[in-house]
Every structure is written in structure tokens, then in C-alpha cells.
């Protein structure tokens, strides 16, 4: 008699304390933005809370969006390179272990070399400093889009291919944590 693994959806540990962790994590993410805005204010004071410079239309820049998107594609391409070791993840409910490329150091060296080459070629790398807020908004936007696509795709995947520990039972919490995680990685 062949046994088939039973899949019991269980809620991850994030579901219970997720909102408290999320509040702390949001504070860590928003403090640098608050400091940048305070430094750009004429008075330089932290209180009252500084307003965003200009309107929302000045914070959205298509060039910044394309730069962040190109950066994401570059890092995804570097991840796919067959450099470094291949590690296995924890077993899934169906017994399959996912394989991951462990080539972060090689990707870092290649990225650093590329930045050095761009600087040597005369590309204005100060754009990152001059348009930091636009790049942050673009990173959060790409994170939101990526998170939404992953969430929708999870409904099309067979139940045995889903990681049970990723289930928090709260759709909004999943999306918020994914956006914060993704945009933090990009920034």
C-alpha cells in the first residue's frame, strides 16, 4: 500500500506576531526616508514631520523606474549564471527539495566590477544620490507589482508545490511583507 503525503495547511509563525514585527520593520524602513526629508528641509528639524518635496508627480520618474527594473533584471541574470555551489532547500510536502544557486559573492564581485567600469566610462553614478527618493518609489512600485504577481500565481500552483510555512492566512500581511522585503533587497 502506497502512502501519499498528507498536506495539512498550517499557519506560519508570522501570522500570530506578524503585525507587531511588521510595525517594527516599517519603522526601520521609514526612518531613513524621514531623515532624508528632514535634511532637505530648510530648517533641518525632525518635528513637525517634513513634507514630501513637491508633488507626487515629481517623485515618479520613468527613468528611475527603468533603472530599478534594469537593476532587477541584472541581478536575476547574475543569479541564473552557473557560478558557485548549488544548495538544496527544505523538503516540500511532496518530498521535492528546491535547488538554489549560492553565487551571491560572485554576483557581488561582477556587480562591483560593472559599477567600476561604468564609473571609468564616465557614466554619471551620482544619479543614485540625486534621485534617491524617485528610486525608492520605483523600488516599492516594482515590489508591489512583483508581490501581486506572485500572490496571483500561487492560486494556479498545485497545493503540494506550495511551502506550508509561508501560509500566514492573511492576504494583506503577505502582500505587505513581500513588498517590504522585495523593495529592501532592491534598495
C-alpha positions in Angstrom: 0.0 0.0 0.0 1.5 3.3 -1.1 1.3 6.2 1.3 0.7 9.7 -0.1 1.9 12.6 1.9 -0.9 14.4 3.5 -0.9 18.2 3.2 -2.2 20.0 6.2 -2.2 23.7 5.7 -0.8 25.2 8.9 -0.3 28.9 9.6 3.2 30.2 9.7 4.7 31.8 12.9 4.4 35.2 11.2 0.6 35.0 11.4 0.5 35.4 15.2 3.1 38.1 15.7 3.3 39.3 12.1 1.6 42.7 12.7 4.0 43.5 15.6 7.0 42.5 13.5 5.6 44.5 10.6 5.2 47.6 12.7 8.8 47.4 13.8 10.1 46.6 10.4 8.2 49.5 8.8 9.7 51.9 11.3 13.2 50.7 10.3 12.4 51.3 6.7 10.7 54.7 7.1 13.3 56.3 9.4 15.9 56.7 6.6 13.2 58.3 4.4 12.3 60.6 7.3 15.9 61.6 7.9 16.4 62.3 4.2 13.4 64.6 4.1 14.4 66.3 7.3 17.9 67.0 5.9 16.4 68.5 2.8 14.0 70.8 4.8 15.2 74.4 5.2 15.1 74.3 9.0 16.6 70.8 9.2 14.2 69.9 12.1 12.7 66.5 12.6 9.5 67.8 14.0 7.0 68.7 12.7 7.2 65.8 10.2 8.8 67.0 7.0 6.6 67.0 3.9 7.5 65.3 0.7 9.3 67.7 -1.7 6.9 68.8 -4.4 4.0 66.8 -5.5 3.7 63.1 -6.2 4.3 63.7 -9.9 7.9 64.9 -9.0 8.5 61.7 -7.1 7.6 59.4 -10.0 10.3 59.4 -12.7 10.1 56.9 -15.6 13.9 56.9 -15.9 14.3 55.9 -12.2 11.7 53.1 -12.8 13.7 51.8 -15.8 16.9 51.9 -13.8 15.5 49.9 -10.9 13.9 47.4 -13.4 17.2 47.1 -15.2 19.0 46.5 -11.9 16.5 43.8 -11.0 17.0 42.1 -14.4 20.8 42.3 -14.0 20.6 40.6 -10.5 18.2 38.0 -11.9 20.6 37.3 -14.7 23.5 37.0 -12.3 21.5 34.6 -10.2 21.0 32.3 -13.2 24.7 32.2 -14.0 26.1 28.7 -13.2 28.7 30.1 -10.7 29.2 28.9 -7.2 27.6 25.9 -5.4 24.0 24.7 -5.6 22.2 24.3 -2.3 19.0 22.4 -1.5 16.1 23.9 0.4 14.0 22.1 3.0 11.7 19.3 1.7 8.3 20.4 0.4 5.1 18.5 1.3 5.6 16.3 -1.9 9.2 15.5 -0.9 10.9 17.6 -3.5 13.8 19.8 -2.5 14.2 23.0 -4.4 17.7 23.8 -5.6 19.2 27.3 -5.2 22.3 28.9 -6.7 24.7 30.1 -4.0 26.5 32.6 -6.1 26.0 35.8 -4.1 29.7 36.6 -3.7 30.3 36.1 -7.4 27.3 38.3 -8.3 28.6 41.0 -5.9 32.1 40.9 -7.5 30.6 41.1 -11.0 28.3 44.0 -10.0 31.2 45.9 -8.3 33.3 45.4 -11.5 30.4 46.7 -13.6 30.0 49.8 -11.4 33.7 50.4 -11.6 33.6 50.1 -15.4 30.6 52.4 -15.7 32.4 55.0 -13.5 35.6 54.6 -15.7 33.4 55.1 -18.8 32.1 58.4 -17.5 28.5 57.4 -16.6 27.0 59.7 -14.0 26.6 57.4 -11.0 25.7 60.4 -8.8 22.2 60.0 -10.3 21.5 57.5 -7.5 22.3 60.1 -4.8 20.5 62.9 -6.7 17.3 60.8 -7.3 17.2 58.6 -4.2 13.5 59.3 -3.5 12.5 58.5 -7.1 14.5 55.3 -7.0 12.8 54.3 -3.7 9.3 54.9 -5.1 10.2 52.9 -8.1 11.6 50.0 -6.0 8.4 50.0 -3.9 6.3 50.0 -7.0 8.2 47.1 -8.6 7.9 45.3 -5.3 4.2 45.8 -5.2 3.8 44.5 -8.8 6.1 41.6 -8.2 4.3 40.7 -5.0 0.8 40.9 -6.6 2.0 38.6 -9.5 3.4 36.0 -7.0 0.2 36.1 -5.0 -2.0 35.5 -8.1 0.4 32.8 -9.4 0.1 30.9 -6.1 -3.5 30.2 -6.8 -2.6 28.4 -10.1 0.1 26.2 -8.4 -0.8 22.8 -7.2 -1.3 22.6 -3.4 1.6 20.2 -2.9 4.1 22.6 -4.5 3.3 25.4 -2.0 5.5 25.8 1.0 3.3 25.3 4.1 5.3 27.6 6.3 4.7 30.6 4.0 0.9 30.5 4.7 0.0 33.2 7.1 -3.7 33.1 6.5 -3.8 36.9 6.0 -3.6 38.1 2.4 -2.8 41.7 3.3 0.0 40.7 5.6 1.5 38.5 2.8 1.5 41.4 0.3 2.9 43.9 2.8 5.7 41.7 3.9 6.5 40.7 0.3 6.6 44.4 -0.8 8.8 45.5 2.1 11.2 42.5 1.6 11.4 43.0 -2.1 12.0 46.7 -2.1 14.5 46.4 0.7 16.5 43.9 -1.3 16.3 46.2 -4.4 17.3 49.4 -2.5 
